[in-house]
Amino acid sequence: MRVKNHRLNVLLIVFILVITYFTFSHTLSYGFTNWDDDVFITENPNILGFSWEKIGEIFTSSNAGLYSPLVVLSFSIENNIFGMKANVFHTTNLIIHLLNCILLFWLIFKISNNQTIISFIATILFGIHPLHIESVVWLVERKDLLSTFFYLGSLILFIYFRKRKSKRVFYYFSIILYLLALLSKVMAISLPFVLILIDHIFFTKDLKKCIKTQIPYLFISVLFFVTSMIVITSGGLASGSGKLDIFQRVLLVLYLFLFYIYKLFIPLNLSARYPININELLPTPIWSLLLIPILFFLLLLFYYKDKKNVTFGVLFFLITLLPITPLIFSGFPYGDRYSYIPSIGIFYIIGVIFNYLLQKKKPFFIIKKVCITIGIAAIILFLSVQTRKHSKIWQNNFTLWNNVIKTNPFLATAYNNRGEAYLENGCQKEAMMDFRKALELNPNHVSTYNNIGIIFLETKDYQKAIYFFTIAVKLDPHYYNAYFNKGCAWGNLNNFEKAIKDFSTAVKINPKFIKAYYYRAITYERLKMFKKAKHDYQKIYKLDPNFPLKKNQ
């Protein structure tokens, strides 16, 4: 059904934005979590203050082994204008998600030859699907949102370039937006191959010409792929599939595609962290796996009706998911956030199928049209309710990790992080129970030893605290927080020389560790080493001019 009424398109876009906003609006009051929000936002020295020097540091450093400078820059802008307010960061995330909905509608409208129904169905599914909760509500995953914003913009500009061959300015700006997408998240590396797909299916059958046009994009891709591998290696990113042989990796790739297809059609039992064991990842009940062959059979039937659009949707899904497969990615590839862009391919096919059914004028057409419309409304209502319901687990650290433990009770990190939440709220007994459970599941869980040490530090059992901090730094010699905490314990025992040694090790590992400079300065003052103390205070002021130093410091 080809609709040329632009007013209808605007009304449908507004409808999508309203439904999507309503679906996520309650999350605007949520706080920070202890799952990388500290690394990227609350304890990130790079977002303190705003200057050319700070911007330079943002673009020349990584966070948690990941290189996403534009995302960190956006956090810095928010912090320096509004302060460290979680609701501001959540609002920005939702705004970017809404903008992505507008861009997606625009993109699909262009590649589907102005088919409003396809654009509407695909975009509304994208906007409210439960699998996208993690990308919208988890603040750190602004990486997905911002990268997709530039990703979709780059695709749209390339399409305008193809339709208006004399306007090469669209081509150049498309390349710039691709660069910005990569600076937000390296998973955008799939874009040149998606452009080849769009170019070959919708514009020209000359594959060589398609590839030639993508040379600048491919060059940037190679550059960023090498850079990201260096950053990931140097950052020590945890590997969930690094010890698998090639045969196991291929099997994991096949299962990976099935996992995301299953979750897109049955978005139940979602979790922030999934089990590492494939057997534990299998859906329950097991008979629900029949969904996969049924969907494949239906897709095969429809393929003969519309080969071009089905081919595009399937290949878009596979290509955009490829960067996180175990053949390329060293980390654990199962996470709802990884479906943010790939899901567009599946939603596109669903839109094409609904469009075909509404176009097919046969007996009982009006009745069929009414039934299909009711079906679409029911799907929208179901997904919106599921998303509102499931997104509540991101309200705070307790709701988040309680859900993870419920779905994955053998994950040490979940108990450790919930224990940290208890510790932050002064519940030392409950925290210790969770930390012990974490060590039971994983005796080498480094941060748990550090957290147990903090409990003993707070209860003034400094010798035991030092014992656990020492275990932590033996397991991870670069764990600067454990060195800092050990230094605090030595300081409380009046062993200032050892305290300074540990504080110095901490700032050597992390030269931007403000608290370590501050406590070392105080320790220097106790030893009457005022010149060294002054040097540390100057360093603190340089890192964060707003750090609460006393006037005499």
Residue pairs with C-beta under 8 A, 6 or more apart in sequence:
1 115
1 116
1 117
1 355
1 358
1 359
2 113
2 114
2 115
2 116
3 9
3 114
3 116
3 117
4 114
8 116
9 105
9 109
9 116
9 119
12 105
12 116
12 119
12 120
13 101
13 102
13 105
13 123
15 124
16 101
16 105
16 120
16 123
16 124
16 127
17 98
17 101
17 102
17 127
19 124
19 127
19 128
19 380
19 384
20 97
20 98
20 101
20 124
20 127
20 128
21 94
21 98
22 384
23 127
23 128
23 384
23 387
23 388
24 94
24 97
24 136
24 137
24 387
24 388
24 391
25 94
26 388
26 391
26 392
27 90
27 94
27 136
27 137
27 391
27 394
28 87
28 90
28 91
28 94
29 87
29 90
30 86
30 87
30 90
30 137
30 394
30 395
30 396
31 86
31 395
31 396
32 38
32 41
32 42
32 86
32 89
32 139
33 138
33 139
33 394
33 396
33 397
33 400
34 397
34 417
34 420
34 421
34 424
35 138
35 140
35 272
35 400
35 417
36 64
36 140
37 139
37 140
38 44
39 63
39 64
39 140
40 63
40 64
40 71
40 72
40 75
40 139
40 140
41 47
41 75
41 79
41 84
41 89
41 139
41 140
42 84
44 63
44 72
44 75
45 512
45 513
45 514
45 543
45 544
46 54
46 57
46 58
46 61
46 72
46 76
46 512
47 54
47 58
47 72
47 75
47 76
47 79
47 80
48 54
48 79
48 543
48 544
48 546
49 80
49 544
49 545
49 546
50 76
50 77
50 80
54 76
55 73
55 76
58 69
58 72
58 73
58 76
59 69
59 73
62 231
62 234
62 235
63 72
64 235
64 237
65 231
65 232
65 234
65 235
65 236
65 237
66 143
66 186
66 231
66 232
66 235
66 237
67 186
67 227
67 228
67 231
68 143
68 183
68 184
68 185
68 186
69 183
70 146
70 180
70 183
70 184
71 142
71 143
71 146
71 184
71 185
74 92
74 142
74 146
75 89
75 142
78 88
78 89
78 92
82 88
86 139
89 139
89 142
90 137
90 139
92 142
93 136
93 137
93 139
93 141
93 142
93 145
94 136
96 142
96 145
96 146
96 149
97 127
97 132
97 135
97 136
97 145
98 127
99 149
100 126
100 145
100 148
100 149
100 152
101 123
101 126
101 127
103 149
103 152
103 153
103 156
104 122
104 123
104 126
104 152
104 344
105 119
105 120
105 123
106 119
106 152
106 156
107 152
107 155
107 156
107 159
108 115
108 118
108 119
108 122
108 123
108 348
108 351
109 115
109 116
109 119
110 156
110 159
110 160
110 163
111 159
111 198
111 202
111 312
112 118
112 119
112 309
112 351
112 352
115 351
115 355
117 351
117 354
117 355
117 358
118 348
118 351
118 352
118 354
118 355
119 351
120 351
121 347
121 350
121 351
121 354
121 355
121 376
122 344
122 347
122 348
122 350
122 351
123 347
124 380
125 343
125 347
125 350
125 351
125 379
125 383
126 132
126 343
126 344
126 347
128 380
128 383
128 384
128 387
129 264
129 267
129 343
129 347
129 383
129 387
130 267
130 270
130 383
130 386
130 387
130 390
130 391
131 263
131 264
131 267
131 270
131 336
131 339
131 343
132 336
132 339
132 340
132 343
132 387
133 270
133 336
133 387
133 390
133 391
133 394
134 141
134 272
134 335
134 336
134 337
135 141
135 144
135 145
135 336
135 337
135 340
136 145
136 391
137 391
137 394
138 272
138 337
138 394
141 337
143 184
143 185
144 185
144 187
144 337
144 340
144 341
145 340
146 184
146 185
147 181
147 182
147 184
147 185
147 187
147 188
148 181
148 340
148 341
149 181
149 184
150 177
150 178
150 180
150 181
150 184
150 188
151 177
151 178
151 181
151 188
151 191
151 341
153 177
154 174
154 175
154 177
154 178
154 181
154 191
155 174
155 191
155 194
155 195
155 198
157 170
157 171
157 173
157 174
157 177
158 170
158 171
158 174
158 195
158 198
158 199
159 198
160 167
160 170
161 167
161 168
161 170
161 171
161 174
162 199
162 203
164 170
171 213
175 216
175 217
175 220
178 188
178 191
178 192
178 217
178 220
179 220
181 188
181 191
182 188
182 189
182 220
182 221
182 224
186 224
186 225
186 228
186 323
187 323
187 324
187 338
187 341
189 221
189 224
189 225
189 228
189 323
190 319
190 320
190 322
190 323
190 341
191 217
191 221
192 214
192 217
192 218
192 221
193 319
194 316
194 319
194 320
195 210
195 213
195 214
195 217
196 207
196 210
196 211
196 214
197 312
197 315
197 316
197 319
198 312
199 209
199 210
199 213
199 214
200 207
200 210
201 308
201 311
201 312
202 308
202 312
204 210
232 330
232 331
236 478
237 330
237 331
238 331
238 332
239 330
239 331
239 332
240 276
240 330
240 331
240 332
240 333
241 249
241 252
241 326
241 329
241 330
241 331
241 332
241 333
242 330
244 252
244 326
249 325
249 326
249 327
250 327
252 278
252 325
252 326
252 333
253 325
253 326
253 327
255 278
255 281
256 321
256 324
256 325
256 326
256 333
256 334
257 317
257 318
257 321
258 292
259 281
259 334
260 321
260 338
260 339
260 342
260 343
261 292
261 295
261 346
262 283
262 288
262 289
262 291
262 292
263 270
263 336
263 339
264 339
264 343
264 346
265 291
265 295
266 283
266 288
266 291
267 383
267 386
267 390
268 386
269 283
269 284
269 407
270 336
270 390
271 403
271 404
271 407
271 408
272 336
272 393
272 394
272 400
272 403
272 404
273 335
273 404
273 408
273 411
273 413
273 414
274 281
274 334
274 335
274 407
274 408
275 281
275 408
275 410
275 411
276 332
280 408
280 410
281 334
282 289
283 289
299 310
299 314
299 349
302 310
302 349
302 353
302 356
303 310
303 311
305 356
306 352
306 356
309 348
309 349
309 352
310 349
310 352
312 345
312 348
313 345
313 346
313 348
313 349
313 352
314 345
314 349
315 345
316 342
316 344
316 345
316 348
317 342
317 343
317 344
317 345
317 346
318 342
318 345
320 341
320 342
320 344
320 345
321 338
321 339
321 342
322 328
323 329
324 331
324 333
324 338
325 333
326 333
354 372
354 376
357 368
357 372
358 369
358 372
362 368
392 399
393 399
393 400
393 402
393 403
394 400
396 421
397 417
397 418
397 420
397 421
397 424
398 418
398 421
400 417
401 414
401 415
401 417
401 418
401 421
402 418
404 411
404 414
405 411
405 414
405 415
405 418
408 414
410 441
411 441
412 437
412 438
412 439
412 441
412 442
412 445
412 448
413 438
413 445
415 434
415 435
415 437
415 438
415 441
416 434
416 435
416 438
416 445
416 447
416 448
416 451
418 434
419 430
419 431
419 432
419 433
419 434
419 435
419 438
419 448
419 451
420 431
420 451
422 428
422 430
422 431
422 434
423 431
423 451
423 454
423 455
428 455
428 458
428 459
431 451
431 455
432 452
432 455
435 448
435 451
435 452
435 455
438 445
438 448
439 445
439 448
439 449
442 448
444 475
446 472
446 475
446 476
446 479
446 482
447 472
447 479
449 468
449 469
449 471
449 472
449 475
449 482
450 468
450 469
450 472
450 479
450 481
450 482
450 485
452 468
453 464
453 465
453 466
453 467
453 468
453 469
453 472
453 482
453 485
453 486
453 489
454 465
454 485
456 462
456 464
456 465
456 468
457 465
457 485
457 488
457 489
457 492
460 492
462 489
462 490
462 492
462 493
463 493
465 485
465 486
465 489
466 486
466 489
466 490
469 482
469 483
469 485
469 486
469 489
470 486
472 479
472 482
473 479
473 482
473 483
473 486
476 482
478 509
480 505
480 506
480 507
480 509
480 510
480 513
480 516
481 506
483 502
483 503
483 505
483 506
483 509
483 516
484 502
484 503
484 506
484 513
484 515
484 516
484 519
486 502
487 498
487 499
487 500
487 501
487 502
487 503
487 506
487 516
487 519
487 520
487 523
488 499
488 519
490 496
490 498
490 499
490 502
491 499
491 519
491 523
496 523
496 526
496 527
499 519
499 520
499 523
500 520
500 523
500 524
500 527
503 516
503 517
503 519
503 520
503 523
504 520
506 513
506 516
507 513
507 516
507 517
507 520
510 516
512 543
514 540
514 543
514 544
514 547
517 536
517 537
517 539
517 540
517 543
518 536
518 540
518 547
520 536
521 532
521 533
521 534
521 536
521 537
521 540
521 553
522 533
524 530
524 532
524 533
524 536
525 533
533 553
537 549
537 553
540 547
540 549
541 547
541 549
